[in-house]
Amino acid sequence: MSWITCFGRHWNRQLTDWWSSEVLVADINRRRVDLSEQAGVYVLHDAALTPVYVGQAGRGQPGLGNRLRQHCSDQLWGAWHYYSWFGIHPMTVDQAVDRSDRVWQADKVTLLDETEAILIYFLAPRMNRKAGTFENAVEYQQWFHDGMGQFSPFPVYERLKEIETRMDRLEAASRDATTRAEPDTEAEIPGTSGQPQDDA
């Protein structure tokens, strides 16, 4: 029996509605499916899809959605652009997260295969030609619409970083200009070079 039931890869942070109670929202045939209460593991990626952080959520309450939201305001908030996740709770026929008690049992082969698959999906090693596989796990695509970007704090962060970079450049240019304008205190004073002059 598989212990991974669903997953999403490289979801876009900027297309996530972080202000909503429904954070982890999938698109199934243009139907919104809220997966925020899923328990599982996740990874944060930078703009180049390089993993920068790995975590877990859902041992109790809340689930993956709330944990990911926390990273929008903690020390990692400026370090990631995308996120991937793997859920362990089954989905009901109505596409709701079933958080009822469950005994997770997986044979050794399934456990090894799915652990390998998670590492391949997270790390994307260039020498691995074959993608990992999950038994009966469903991959979900991210829900978004044209106006979703307005909910994301990330454009604000990028604008602040741009302003910070420009301020640093202006400060460096100001220092250089001040250095060039300062007189050289060690330069010779006119009339004092050469042979000593006789007293009048």
C-alpha positions as CSV (number, residue, x, y, z in Angstrom):
1,M,0.0,0.0,0.0
2,S,1.3,3.4,-1.0
3,W,2.0,6.0,1.8
4,I,2.0,8.9,-0.6
5,T,-1.5,9.6,-1.9
6,C,-1.1,12.9,-3.7
7,F,1.6,15.5,-4.6
8,G,2.3,18.7,-6.5
9,R,5.5,19.8,-8.1
10,H,6.9,23.3,-8.5
11,W,3.8,25.2,-7.7
12,N,4.2,29.0,-8.1
13,R,4.3,31.0,-4.9
14,Q,3.1,34.1,-6.7
15,L,0.0,32.4,-8.0
16,T,-1.0,31.2,-4.5
17,D,-3.7,33.1,-2.5
18,W,-1.9,33.3,0.8
19,W,-4.6,35.5,2.4
20,S,-7.3,32.8,1.9
21,S,-8.0,30.0,4.3
22,E,-7.7,27.7,1.2
23,V,-4.0,28.0,0.4
24,L,-3.1,24.7,-1.2
25,V,-5.7,24.6,-4.0
26,A,-5.6,22.2,-6.9
27,D,-7.3,22.4,-10.3
28,I,-9.2,19.3,-11.3
29,N,-11.0,19.9,-14.5
30,R,-11.4,23.6,-13.6
31,R,-12.8,22.6,-10.2
32,R,-11.2,24.0,-7.1
33,V,-10.0,21.4,-4.6
34,D,-8.6,22.5,-1.3
35,L,-5.7,20.4,0.0
36,S,-4.6,22.8,2.7
37,E,-5.2,20.2,5.5
38,Q,-3.0,17.6,3.9
39,A,-0.2,16.3,6.1
40,G,3.1,15.5,4.5
41,V,6.5,16.8,3.5
42,Y,7.4,19.8,1.3
43,V,10.3,21.6,-0.3
44,L,10.9,25.3,-1.1
45,H,12.7,26.1,-4.3
46,D,14.5,29.3,-5.4
47,A,13.9,30.9,-8.8
48,A,16.2,28.3,-10.5
49,L,14.2,25.5,-8.9
50,T,17.1,24.6,-6.6
51,P,15.8,23.3,-3.2
52,V,16.5,25.7,-0.4
53,Y,14.5,24.2,2.5
54,V,12.7,20.9,3.3
55,G,10.1,20.5,6.0
56,Q,7.0,18.6,7.2
57,A,3.5,19.5,8.4
58,G,0.4,17.9,9.8
59,R,1.5,15.9,12.8
60,G,-1.4,17.6,14.5
61,Q,-3.2,20.7,13.3
62,P,-2.7,22.5,11.0
63,G,-1.6,21.0,7.7
64,L,0.6,21.9,4.7
65,G,-1.3,25.0,3.7
66,N,-0.8,26.8,7.0
67,R,2.9,25.7,7.3
68,L,3.7,27.1,3.8
69,R,1.9,30.3,4.6
70,Q,4.2,30.8,7.7
71,H,7.2,30.8,5.4
72,C,5.8,33.9,3.7
73,S,6.7,35.9,6.9
74,D,9.5,34.0,8.6
75,Q,13.3,34.2,7.9
76,L,12.8,32.3,4.7
77,W,10.3,34.6,3.1
78,G,12.7,36.0,0.5
79,A,14.5,32.8,-0.3
80,W,11.9,30.9,-2.3
81,H,9.8,31.2,-5.5
82,Y,8.3,27.7,-5.9
83,Y,7.2,24.8,-3.7
84,S,6.6,21.1,-4.0
85,W,4.6,18.9,-1.6
86,F,3.7,15.3,-1.0
87,G,0.6,14.4,1.0
88,I,-0.2,11.2,3.0
89,H,-3.9,11.5,3.7
90,P,-6.3,9.8,1.3
91,M,-8.9,11.9,-0.7
92,T,-12.6,11.1,-0.5
93,V,-14.7,10.6,-3.5
94,D,-15.8,14.3,-3.2
95,Q,-12.1,15.3,-3.4
96,A,-11.8,16.3,0.3
97,V,-8.9,15.5,2.6
98,D,-9.7,12.5,4.8
99,R,-7.9,13.2,8.1
100,S,-9.4,10.3,9.9
101,D,-7.1,8.0,11.8
102,R,-5.3,5.6,9.4
103,V,-2.8,2.9,9.8
104,W,0.0,3.5,7.3
105,Q,1.4,0.2,6.1
106,A,3.8,-0.1,3.2
107,D,5.8,-3.1,2.1
108,K,9.6,-2.7,1.9
109,V,9.6,-2.4,-1.9
110,T,6.9,0.4,-1.9
111,L,8.7,2.3,0.9
112,L,12.0,2.2,-0.9
113,D,10.5,3.1,-4.3
114,E,8.5,6.1,-3.0
115,T,11.4,7.4,-0.8
116,E,13.6,7.3,-3.9
117,A,10.9,9.0,-6.0
118,I,10.5,11.9,-3.5
119,L,14.3,12.5,-3.6
120,I,14.3,12.4,-7.4
121,Y,11.4,14.9,-7.6
122,F,12.9,17.2,-5.0
123,L,16.5,17.1,-6.1
124,A,16.1,16.4,-9.9
125,P,19.6,14.8,-10.2
126,R,20.9,15.2,-13.7
127,M,22.1,11.6,-13.9
128,N,18.7,10.1,-13.1
129,R,17.2,9.3,-16.4
130,K,14.0,7.7,-15.0
131,A,11.6,9.7,-12.9
132,G,10.4,8.3,-9.6
133,T,7.1,6.5,-9.4
134,F,4.3,6.4,-6.8
135,E,1.7,3.6,-6.5
136,N,-1.8,5.1,-6.9
137,A,-0.7,8.6,-6.0
138,V,-2.3,11.5,-7.8
139,E,-0.4,14.5,-9.1
140,Y,-2.4,17.7,-8.7
141,Q,-1.9,20.8,-10.8
142,Q,-2.1,24.2,-9.2
143,W,-5.3,26.3,-9.4
144,F,-4.8,29.9,-10.5
145,H,-6.7,32.6,-12.3
146,D,-5.7,35.9,-14.0
147,G,-6.1,37.9,-10.9
148,M,-4.3,35.6,-8.5
149,G,-1.1,37.5,-8.6
150,Q,-2.6,40.5,-6.7
151,F,-2.8,38.4,-3.5
152,S,0.9,37.5,-3.4
153,P,3.3,39.5,-1.2
154,F,6.2,38.4,-3.4
155,P,6.1,41.2,-6.0
156,V,6.3,43.6,-3.1
157,Y,9.4,41.8,-1.9
158,E,11.0,41.9,-5.3
159,R,10.3,45.6,-5.6
160,L,11.9,46.2,-2.2
161,K,15.0,44.3,-3.2
162,E,15.3,46.3,-6.3
163,I,15.0,49.6,-4.3
164,E,17.6,48.3,-1.9
165,T,20.0,47.4,-4.7
166,R,19.6,50.9,-6.2
167,M,20.2,52.5,-2.8
168,D,23.3,50.5,-2.3
169,R,24.6,51.6,-5.7
170,L,23.8,55.3,-5.0
171,E,25.5,55.1,-1.6
172,A,28.6,53.5,-3.2
173,A,28.7,56.2,-6.0
174,S,28.3,58.9,-3.3
175,R,31.3,57.6,-1.4
176,D,33.4,57.5,-4.6
177,A,32.5,61.0,-5.5
178,T,33.3,62.3,-1.9
179,T,36.7,60.5,-2.0
180,R,37.6,62.1,-5.3
181,A,36.6,65.6,-4.1
182,E,38.6,65.5,-0.9
183,P,42.0,67.3,-1.1
184,D,45.2,65.3,-0.8
185,T,46.6,66.3,2.6
186,E,49.9,64.8,1.7
187,A,50.3,66.8,-1.5
188,E,53.2,69.3,-1.6
189,I,52.3,72.9,-0.8
190,P,53.4,75.3,-3.6
191,G,56.7,77.0,-2.9
192,T,57.9,74.4,-0.4
193,S,59.5,71.9,-2.8
194,G,63.1,71.9,-4.0
195,Q,66.0,73.7,-2.2
196,P,65.4,75.6,1.1
197,Q,64.8,79.3,0.4
198,D,67.1,82.0,2.1
199,D,65.6,84.1,4.7
200,A,64.8,87.6,3.5
